[in-house]
Amino acid sequence: MTGAFLAGLVAGYGVAIPVGAIAVLILGLSARTSFRVGAAAALGVATADGLYAAVAALGGAALAAVVAPLAGPLRAVAAVVLLAIAALTTWRALRPRPADGPRDGARGLDSPGRAFAGVLALTLLNPATVVYFAALVLGRSDAADPDPSDAVLFVLGAFVASASWQLLIAGGGTLVGRALAGPRGRLLTALASSTVIAALALATLLHS
């Protein structure tokens, strides 16, 4: 049982650690808003990874074969959504706003609920994750006759690994936000985040 949990941890870190557009998005959200918003987005990613790990543990090779042909179109959709987020972030950073006006925190992904739901949906647009988990599940010695408790522990390990890494990224974004707390600092972090997200989205679109 411990082996299954550790296998899930390793698998979760393997899929979470490479820095992509979602990680940059979480970093930027935390820097511009608060740790609560960044943490909600981070848990959205971890939930998607956990769901895909569960689907892979239950479906295995058959599900991976069904999902694989959809990878290209769904990556294209994800890239378009990321480009839209980058454009919206840039627009909101550049538009004039009253110095003492209310924070525009209820729009876009700038509230915990919206951040969780939006990033969860965006992460679920990456079917390569379920193929990745399925390959690892099928590579285990008990793949032919999986133990339900082992499957649960594998999924739990993947969730814990993804959540811990994404929360670390959110915490880093909060530190950046405190260091750049002024209007100019927030403008720079927003523009930098938008630029990186757009570049990663274009790279995804070109390879979809």
Salt bridges, closest charged atoms under 4 A:
ASP104 OD2 - ARG92 NH2 3.62
ASP104 OD2 - ARG95 NH2 2.38
ASP104 OD1 - ARG107 NE 3.54
ASP110 OD2 - ARG92 NH2 2.86
ASP142 OD1 - ARG140 NE 3.47
